[in-house]
């Protein structure tokens, strides 16, 4: 097998992983140019596998080996198909390896830290778990300006927080609470209440305050749309509209995420696409 064929098969392997795994937000949608999608898939497959090692297998040794494989691949010793593809992507776009190390750091943290005392702690986690993805997407599209990276951080953190608020009960089943402890205390909501899925005004006000704070982060990141062009601009808008739609869905169920997990179906994504098409002047 030639090297080119090996790389082609490696990208196909990553594509299969991305397309077969459920995500609330689409991975490498058709808004992304075809030539770029394989590189998105490679990044996604890397993160997906690391997340599974942490979340499903709780195997810190395997996660550390995943980190070792990353560095060996950058030395030209890639054997695993994900790293055959990823090392090619990293080399072609000169991606900082620290971004991938931060992702692994977040997955490692998930195995040891299940509570966050305040929002600053939670934001620090998001800086490793979510923000590197935004940087990678910008780098893949030729953008490296620090101001753009800052806007991206707001958006990616908001997307991560949105995921936390919709998954309160799922995370609790894994003994994780991402709602900051000081927010719980301030709103007089207990872990027992979350466990027993007791919805009341206190929990409603708690979730409402979290949704408002997350919407504000989306707005702070919105200037990014005016500073990028082409399909990336519409891909970013599409993704953010999806996040905002989930927050709106939480609002529509009276903030009772204890009873039902808010999700977007195909009709919702179609509406978002139509809104994006016919309302191009703004989304926030």
N, C-alpha and C positions, 0 to 999 in steps of 0.2 A: 504494500500500500504506500502510495506517495504521501509526502507531508501534506500537500494541498488536500488530498482526499481525506486524510486523517483529521485535519482541521474542519473540513466540511462536515464530516460525520459527528465531530464533537459539537459543533453548533447545532446540528440537528437534534442531538441528544438533549441539549439545553432547551431547545424550542419545545420538544415534547414535554419536558418537565413543566415549563411555564404554561403551556396550553392545556395541560391535564389537571392543573391544580386550581381549585376554586379560590377566587379572590373577589372581594367586594369592589375593588377598583381594577379596571382592565389593565393587563400587562402588555405593553407594546401594541397599542391599538393601531388601527389602520391609518390614523393621523400621522403616525411616525413613518418616515420614508422606509421603503423595503430594505434598502442597503444598511440601515441602522438597526433594524429590529433584532437581527441575530446578536448584536452586541448587547442589547438590552436583555435578551434572553440569557446570555452568558452571566451577566451580573445577577439576574434574578435567580438562576439555578444555583449559583454560589451561595446566595443568601438563604434561599429556600432550604438547601441541604443543611447549612449551619443551624438554622432555626429548628429544623427537625431533630438534630442531634441534641439541642438544648431542651426543646419543648416536649418532644415525644419520647426520646430515649434517655434524657437526663444524663448524658454521657460526657462528662467534662474532659476525660482523656481523649475521646474521639474528636471533640471540638478542638482541643489543643493540636491534635494531629492534623486536623483540617487547616489550622493556621500554619503548621509546618509545611503542608502540601502547597499552600499558597506561596510561601517563600521559595520552596524548591522549584516551583513552576517558573518563577521569575528568574531563576538561575538556568533555565533551559532544561529542567528535568521534570517536565510535566508528563504524567502518565494517565491520570484520571481524566476522562473526557471533559468534565466541567472545567478543569484547569488547563487543558489543551486549548479550549476556546477562550477562557478568561485571560490567560497569559497573552494570547494573540491580541485580544481587545485592549488590554493594559498597554501593550507595546505600541500598538497603532495609534492610540490616543494619548499616550504619555500620562496615564492616570496615576495619581499619587497612591501608593500602596497603603498609606495611613488610613485612607477611607475604608478600605476593606478590613483593616485591623480594628477600626472603631466598630464596625458591624459585629465582628466576632466578639469584641469586648462587651457589647450590649447583650449578645446571646449568653455569654458567660455570666453576666450580671443577673440575668433572669433565673439562673440556677441558685443564686445565693441571696438575692434581695427581692422580697415580696411586698414590702411596704415602703411608702415614700412620705417623709415627714411633712414636706411642704412642696410648693410648686417649683421652687428652685431645684430641688432634687430631681423632680420629674422632668424638668426641662433639660437638666444635665444628661439624663438617660436618653431623651429624645435626640440630643446632640450626637449620640453614638448610634442610636437605633434607626433614626429616620433621616436626619439631615445629610449624612454622607450620600444617600441615594440621590438627593437633589443635586448635590455637587457633581456626582458622576454623570447625571443626565445633562447638565450644563456643559461639562467638559466634552462629552461625546458630541455635542452640537457646536463646539468651538468657542464657548463662553467661559472666561476665567476671571472676570472682573469681580472684585470683592463685594461691591455694592449689590450685584446680582446674586451672589452667593448668600448675602444677608437676607434678601427678599425670599430666596428659595428656602432658607432655614425656617422662616415664619410659616411658609406654606407646608413644608414637610412636617414640622412639629404639629401644626394644626391637623394634618391628616392622621398623624399618629394618635393624637388626643381623641380625635373623632372615633377612631377604632377602639380606644379604651372605653369611651362612654357607651358605645353600642354593645360592648362585650363585658359589661360589669359582672353579669352572672356567670358567664363562661370562664372569665378570669378567676372568679372566686372559687370555682370548682377546682382550679389549679393552685388554690391557696395564694392567689395574688390579688391585691387591691391597688390599683393605680390611682384611685382618687386620693389626693393628699390627706394625711391624717389630720392636719389642722383644719381642712375644709369639713371633714366629718365631724370634728369636735365643734366647730363653729355652728354647724347646722343641726347639731344634736342627732346625728345619724350613727348608729352602731354597726359593728360587723355582724352581730347577731341578726340585726334587721335585714342586712343584705343577704345573709345566709337563708333566712326564712322568707325572703322576698316580701317584706312588709312595706307596702307603699303608703306614704302619708304626705302631708304638706311639707314636712321637714325634708324628706327625700326629694320631693318635687323642686323645692327651692334650691337644694344642693345641685341637682342636675341642671336646673335653669342657669345657675351662676357659672357652671362649668361650660355649658354650651355657649353662653354669651362671651366668655373669655376666649373660647376657641374660635368663634366667629370673628372676633377682633384680630386674632392672629392671621386668619385668612385675608382680612382687609389690609393688614400691614404688609402682607406679601404681594398684594395685587399689583403694585407698580412694576413688578417683574414682567407683566404681560406687555407693557409698553416698551420694554427694552430688549425683547427678543423678537425674532421674526419667523416667517415661514410656518411650517407645520408644527414646530415646537410650541409656538404661541398658542395654537388651537388645542394641542395636546394638553398643555398646562391648564388652559381654561376648562377643558373637558374634565380633567381630573379634579380640579378645585370645585367645579359645579357639582360633581359627584359627592365630594365631601360635604359641601354646603347642603345638598339635598338630604343627606343622612341626618345632619343636625336639624333640618326642618322636619324630617320624619320623627325624630325624637320629640320635637315640639308638638307635632300633630297627635302623638299618643300621650300627650299631657306629661311628658318626661318620665313615663313609667317604663323604664328599660328593665325593671325587675320582672315584668310580666311577659314582655315580648322583645325579641332582638330586632331592631329596625334594620331592614335590608332594602336594597334596590333591586327590582326585577328588570326584565328586558324592556317592559313598557316604560319604566322610569328612565332607563338609559336612552330610549328613543326620544322621550320628551326632552331630556337634557341636550341631545344632539340637535333637535329641532330648535330649541331655545338658543343654542350656540350659533346655529345657522342664521336665524332671523333676528337675533339681538346681539349684533357684533360690537356694539359700542361699549358695553359694560356688563358685568355679571354680579358685581357685589354692591 
